[in-house]
């Protein structure tokens, strides 16, 4: 792809609250065509219940801003960034209200970055949530309030100043310590006692019930977003690795001959298309819960009756997955696979592996990352099977050999509005092989708060309709 990425930034963000995101590994209930959840923000606790569903996981040691747009306070961008891990000495200093300049700079940098993203999202107001470790009682005296004399208090202070400077209303601020939640803005013990309320109380909220009914089930942690990518059994990984090595040698030998290299790419694309068709047919034929035991476990379901899956619940031969993983290192092949997910692509991917991306490919891709006119929404029937094959490649090539498949999964997750999974996939891809360009592009898009074109198109319609 030739899209020029924006500058890298340290914060990690999640795209706007749009319809429930499509899956990056396999179709789940809900598609991009479903209407967004309409929230009544008169009770900010509903937003507290929403955050894990929007992020896809339950945050830890994070600052989250929920952006609210316009007079109707529509939920917009949800942004999250890691808060610094404090040493015991730093927490004691905070409890004694001795705040070092270094800590103010570290926390202030996180706050300023997220407020900047809120401004660019057009937020009129924000609700802040500080996710922190449980307060240590021995650090505080009986007359001290952990909401004030701790990290949450510092964050609220800096956030209030940053929002005021930016012209954004800080509508409310909350502190979640893993077990309980507390209001940071209200000191009235009758409605907001210092000890807070149990998090379980949020599970029965209207928003939580709505999101669960749509098939949303947040992971317990950020790493849990990739539970479906857990490595395949060792023997299968060895078979895939040997096949990938052979395929890479073949590609290197063919590189000097343009026609031969094109044939190698064409064969790989045909194999990828066939594997995606197998996934599509299996998904269409199998009722929910009828996948193989290990595949069901990866997707968080209960094992159902056995169907025609390979070892470990896979549909594909490990040698095939190894070849596909090696082929994805070729940018022309990788881009052809991604273009095959776009409505209206037709036989364009087959042309791309022969001559490279052309004007038509650029126009289709512009519908994903470019302007709102002609925006391309994800189609579960096209994207789901391709993402399932990519996920199978990652499970069988969990190291550097699978980096391009991970990066492609990151791109598909970003397009679906699943920014949290997009970031984790992209970061894992870069850990596996430094310089994986697609992963860097995805992180640049997410860090800049750039939403897919279809999300921005819906946002424009919402703004126009008031």
C-alpha positions in Angstrom: 0.0 0.0 0.0 1.2 3.5 -0.7 -0.6 5.3 2.0 1.7 7.7 3.7 1.5 7.1 7.5 1.2 10.0 9.9 4.0 10.5 12.5 4.4 7.9 15.2 3.0 8.8 18.6 3.3 7.1 22.0 -0.4 6.7 22.9 -2.5 3.8 21.8 -6.1 4.5 20.8 -9.3 2.6 19.9 -11.4 3.8 17.0 -14.8 5.4 17.6 -17.8 3.6 19.1 -19.4 2.4 15.9 -21.2 -0.8 15.3 -19.7 -3.8 17.1 -16.4 -4.6 15.4 -16.1 -7.5 13.0 -13.7 -10.2 14.2 -10.1 -10.4 13.0 -10.1 -14.2 13.2 -13.6 -15.5 12.5 -17.1 -14.1 12.1 -18.9 -13.4 15.3 -22.5 -12.2 15.9 -22.9 -8.7 14.6 -21.8 -7.0 11.5 -20.7 -3.6 10.4 -24.3 -2.9 9.2 -25.8 -3.0 12.7 -26.8 0.4 14.3 -24.5 1.9 16.9 -25.5 1.7 20.6 -27.3 4.9 21.7 -26.4 5.8 25.2 -28.1 8.0 27.8 -25.1 9.6 29.4 -27.1 11.1 32.3 -25.6 8.1 34.2 -21.9 8.0 33.6 -21.8 4.5 35.1 -23.2 3.3 31.8 -20.0 4.6 30.2 -18.0 2.8 32.8 -19.7 -0.4 31.7 -19.1 0.3 28.1 -15.4 0.9 28.2 -14.2 -2.8 28.3 -16.6 -3.6 25.4 -15.2 -0.8 23.3 -11.6 -1.7 24.0 -12.2 -5.4 23.8 -10.5 -6.1 27.1 -10.5 -4.9 30.7 -7.8 -2.2 31.1 -5.1 -2.2 33.7 -3.0 0.7 34.8 -4.5 3.0 32.1 -6.1 6.3 31.4 -9.2 6.1 29.2 -11.1 9.0 27.8 -14.5 8.5 26.3 -15.2 11.4 23.9 -18.7 12.8 23.7 -19.7 14.8 20.7 -22.3 17.5 20.3 -25.2 18.5 22.4 -26.6 15.0 22.4 -23.3 13.7 23.8 -22.9 10.9 21.3 -20.0 8.5 22.1 -17.1 9.1 19.8 -13.5 8.1 20.0 -12.4 6.0 23.0 -8.7 6.5 23.7 -6.5 4.6 26.1 -2.9 5.0 27.1 -0.7 3.2 29.7 -0.1 5.0 32.9 3.4 4.8 34.4 4.0 2.0 36.9 4.9 3.6 40.2 7.4 2.3 42.7 6.4 2.1 46.3 8.5 5.2 47.1 6.7 7.2 44.5 3.3 6.1 45.9 4.4 7.1 49.4 5.5 10.5 48.0 2.1 11.0 46.4 0.4 10.0 49.7 2.4 12.7 51.4 1.7 15.1 48.5 5.3 15.3 47.4 5.1 15.1 43.6 8.4 15.0 41.7 8.7 16.9 38.4 9.6 13.7 36.6 6.3 12.0 37.6 4.3 15.1 36.6 6.0 15.1 33.2 5.4 11.4 32.6 1.7 11.6 33.6 1.2 15.0 32.0 2.5 13.6 28.7 -0.1 10.9 28.7 -2.9 13.3 29.6 -1.9 15.9 27.0 -1.8 13.3 24.3 -5.2 11.9 25.0 -6.8 15.3 25.3 -5.2 16.3 22.0 -6.9 13.2 20.4 -10.2 14.2 21.9 -10.0 17.7 20.5 -9.2 16.3 17.0 -12.2 13.9 17.4 -14.5 17.0 17.9 -15.3 16.1 21.5 -17.4 18.7 23.4 -16.8 16.7 26.6 -15.0 13.7 27.9 -15.5 11.1 30.7 -12.2 9.9 32.1 -11.5 6.6 33.7 -8.3 5.9 35.7 -7.5 2.2 35.9 -5.0 1.7 38.7 -3.8 -0.9 41.1 -5.7 -1.3 44.4 -4.7 1.3 46.9 -2.3 0.1 49.6 -3.9 1.0 53.0 -0.6 1.2 54.8 0.5 4.1 52.6 -2.4 6.3 53.7 -3.4 7.6 57.1 -7.0 7.4 58.3 -7.8 11.0 57.2 -6.4 10.6 53.7 -8.6 9.8 50.6 -6.9 7.5 48.0 -8.9 9.4 45.3 -6.9 12.6 46.2 -3.7 11.3 47.8 -2.6 9.0 45.0 -2.1 8.6 41.3 -5.8 9.0 40.4 -5.8 12.4 42.2 -2.8 13.5 40.2 -4.3 12.4 36.9 -7.6 14.2 37.7 -5.7 17.4 38.5 -3.6 17.4 35.3 -6.6 16.3 33.2 -8.7 19.1 34.5 -6.1 21.7 33.5 -5.5 20.1 30.1 -9.3 20.0 29.3 -9.8 23.6 30.4 -7.0 24.7 28.2 -8.4 22.8 25.2 -12.0 24.0 25.7 -13.2 20.5 26.4 -15.5 19.8 29.4 -14.4 17.1 31.8 -17.8 15.7 32.4 -16.8 13.2 35.0 -13.9 11.2 36.2 -13.8 7.7 37.8 -11.2 5.4 39.4 -11.3 1.7 38.9 -8.8 -0.3 41.0 -9.6 -3.8 39.7 -12.3 -4.7 42.3 -14.2 -1.4 42.9 -15.0 1.9 41.2 -15.1 5.3 42.7 -16.0 8.8 41.5 -13.1 11.2 41.5 -15.2 14.3 41.1 -17.8 13.7 43.8 -16.9 13.9 47.4 -20.4 13.4 48.8 -20.2 10.3 50.9 -24.0 9.7 50.5 -23.8 9.0 46.8 -20.0 8.4 46.2 -18.4 6.9 49.3 -14.6 6.8 49.4 -14.7 3.0 49.5 -16.5 3.0 46.2 -18.8 0.3 44.8 -18.1 -3.2 43.5 -17.4 -3.6 39.8 -19.9 -6.4 39.6 -22.6 -3.8 40.0 -21.9 -2.6 36.5 -22.6 -6.0 34.9 -26.3 -5.5 35.2 -26.3 -2.1 33.5 -28.3 -1.5 30.3 -25.2 -1.0 28.2 -23.6 -4.2 29.5 -26.7 -6.2 28.7 -26.9 -4.6 25.2 -23.3 -5.3 24.4 -23.5 -8.9 25.6 -26.6 -9.4 23.5 -24.6 -8.3 20.5 -22.0 -11.0 21.2 -19.4 -8.8 23.0 -17.3 -10.5 25.6 -14.2 -8.4 26.7 -11.0 -10.3 27.3 -9.7 -10.3 30.9 -6.5 -8.6 29.8 -4.9 -7.0 26.7 -3.0 -10.2 26.0 -6.3 -12.1 26.0 -7.2 -10.4 22.7 -5.0 -12.9 21.0 -6.2 -16.1 22.7 -7.3 -17.4 19.2 -3.7 -17.1 18.0 -2.2 -19.5 20.6 0.5 -21.6 18.9 -0.4 -24.9 17.2 1.0 -28.2 18.6 4.9 -28.4 18.1 4.8 -31.0 15.4 2.5 -28.9 13.3 4.7 -25.9 13.8 7.7 -27.8 12.7 6.0 -28.9 9.5 4.9 -25.4 8.8 8.4 -24.0 9.5 10.0 -26.5 7.1 7.5 -25.7 4.4 8.0 -21.9 4.9 11.8 -22.3 4.6 11.4 -24.2 1.4 9.0 -21.7 0.0 11.4 -18.8 0.8 14.2 -20.5 -1.0 12.0 -21.0 -4.0 11.0 -17.4 -4.0 14.6 -16.2 -3.8 15.5 -18.4 -6.8 12.6 -17.0 -8.8 13.3 -13.3 -7.9 15.8 -12.8 -10.7 13.2 -13.8 -13.3 10.2 -11.5 -13.4 7.9 -13.9 -15.1 8.9 -16.8 -12.8 8.4 -14.6 -9.7 4.9 -13.7 -11.0 4.0 -17.3 -11.4 5.1 -18.1 -7.8 2.9 -15.2 -6.5 0.0 -16.3 -8.6 0.3 -19.9 -7.3 0.4 -18.5 -3.7 -2.7 -16.3 -4.3 -4.6 -19.2 -5.7 -3.7 -21.3 -2.7 -4.8 -18.5 -0.4 -8.1 -18.1 -2.2 -8.7 -21.8 -2.0 -8.0 -21.9 1.8 -10.3 -18.9 2.3 -13.0 -20.7 0.4 -12.6 -23.7 2.7 -13.0 -21.4 5.7 -16.1 -19.8 4.1 -17.8 -23.2 3.4 -16.9 -24.5 6.8 -18.4 -21.4 8.5 -21.5 -21.7 6.4 -22.0 -25.4 6.9 -21.2 -25.7 10.6 -23.7 -24.5 13.2 -22.4 -22.5 16.1 -20.5 -24.7 18.6 -19.8 -27.5 16.1 -16.1 -26.7 15.5 -13.4 -29.0 16.7 -12.6 -29.0 20.5 -9.3 -27.0 20.3 -10.7 -24.5 17.8 -13.7 -24.0 20.0 -11.5 -23.4 23.0 -9.5 -20.8 21.0 -12.6 -18.9 20.2 -14.0 -19.1 23.8 -16.8 -21.5 23.0 -17.7 -25.0 24.3 -16.5 -27.9 22.2 -19.3 -29.3 20.1 -19.7 -32.4 17.9 -16.6 -33.1 15.8 -16.5 -32.0 12.2 -14.0 -32.4 9.4 -11.1 -30.4 10.9 -7.5 -31.4 10.8 -5.3 -32.0 13.8 -5.8 -29.5 16.6 -9.1 -28.3 15.0 -7.4 -26.8 12.0 -8.9 -26.9 8.5 -5.6 -26.7 6.7 -2.4 -28.7 6.2 0.5 -27.2 8.2 2.7 -27.3 5.1 0.2 -25.2 3.2 0.1 -22.7 6.0 3.9 -22.5 6.0 3.9 -21.7 2.3 1.3 -19.0 2.7 3.2 -17.4 5.5 6.4 -17.3 3.4 4.5 -15.9 0.4 3.1 -13.0 2.5 6.6 -11.5 2.7 6.1 -10.4 -0.9 4.4 -7.0 -0.7 2.5 -7.6 -4.0 1.1 -10.8 -2.7 0.3 -9.4 0.7 -1.6 -6.4 -0.8 -3.4 -8.7 -3.3 -4.7 -10.8 -0.3 -5.9 -7.7 1.5 -7.5 -6.3 -1.7 -9.4 -9.6 -2.1 -11.3 -8.7 1.1 -12.7 -5.5 -0.5 -16.1 -5.5 -2.1 -15.8 -5.1 -5.9 -12.3 -6.4 -6.1 -13.2 -9.2 -8.5 -10.1 -10.5 -10.3 -8.0 -7.5 -9.4 -5.9 -9.5 -6.9 -4.9 -11.9 -9.7 -3.7 -8.9 -11.8 -1.9 -7.4 -8.9 0.4 -10.4 -8.3 1.4 -10.2 -12.0 2.0 -6.4 -12.4 1.7 -4.9 -8.9 -0.9 -2.5 -7.5 -2.5 -0.2 -10.1 -4.8 2.8 -10.1 -7.9 0.7 -9.4 -6.2 -1.0 -6.4 -5.3 2.4 -5.1 -8.9 3.6 -5.5 -10.2 0.6 -3.6 -7.7 1.0 -0.8 -8.6 4.7 -0.6 -12.1 3.6 0.4 -10.5 2.1 3.5 -8.1 4.8 4.6 -8.9 7.8 2.5 -11.8 10.1 2.1 -15.4 9.4 3.2 -16.7 9.4 -0.3 -16.8 5.8 -1.5 -15.9 4.5 1.9 -15.6 0.7 2.1 -17.3 -1.0 5.0 -16.0 -4.5 6.1 -17.9 -7.4 4.6 -17.9 -10.3 7.0 -18.4 -12.8 4.2 -15.3 -11.5 2.4 -13.0 -10.6 5.3 -13.9 -13.4 7.8 -12.5 -16.3 5.7 -9.3 -14.4 4.8 -8.7 -13.4 8.4 -9.3 -17.0 9.5 -6.6 -18.2 7.2 -4.2 -15.5 8.4 -4.9 -16.5 12.0 -4.1 -20.2 11.1 -0.8 -19.0 9.6 0.1 -17.2 12.8 -0.7 -20.2 15.0 1.6 -22.3 12.9 4.4 -19.7 12.4 4.4 -17.8 15.7 7.8 -16.2 15.2 9.4 -14.0 12.6 8.0 -16.2 9.8 4.5 -15.3 10.7 5.1 -11.5 11.2 3.4 -10.5 7.9 0.3 -12.6 8.7 0.1 -10.8 12.1 0.5 -7.5 10.4 -2.3 -8.3 7.9 -4.5 -9.3 10.9 -3.7 -5.9 12.5 -4.8 -4.1 9.3 -8.0 -6.1 9.1 -8.8 -5.4 12.8 -8.2 -1.7 12.4 -10.5 -1.6 9.3 -13.2 -3.3 11.4 -12.8 -0.8 14.2 -11.1 -3.2 16.6 -8.3 -0.9 17.5 -7.2 -2.7 20.6 -6.6 -6.0 18.7 -5.0 -4.1 15.8 -2.4 -2.6 18.2 -1.6 -5.9 19.9 -1.3 -7.7 16.6 0.9 -5.0 15.1 3.2 -4.8 18.2 3.6 -8.6 18.2 4.5 -8.5 14.5 7.2 -5.9 15.2 8.5 -7.9 18.1 8.7 -11.0 15.8 10.4 -9.1 13.0 11.5 -5.5 13.3 10.6 -3.3 10.4 7.4 -5.1 9.4 6.0 -2.2 7.4 2.3 -3.1 7.5 2.5 -3.3 11.3 4.2 0.1 11.5 1.5 1.6 9.3 -1.3 0.2 11.5 0.4 1.6 14.6 0.8 5.0 13.0 -2.9 5.1 12.0 -4.0 4.1 15.5 -1.6 6.4 17.3 -2.9 9.3 15.2 -6.5 8.5 16.1 -7.2 7.9 12.4 -10.5 6.0 12.0 -11.4 3.9 8.9 -13.2 5.8 6.2 -16.5 4.1 6.8 -16.4 5.2 10.5 -15.7 8.8 9.5 -18.5 8.6 7.0 -21.0 7.6 9.6 -19.7 10.2 11.9 -20.3 12.9 9.2 -23.9 11.6 8.8 -24.4 11.8 12.6 -23.1 15.4 12.7 -25.3 16.4 9.7 -28.4 14.9 11.4 -27.7 16.7 14.6 
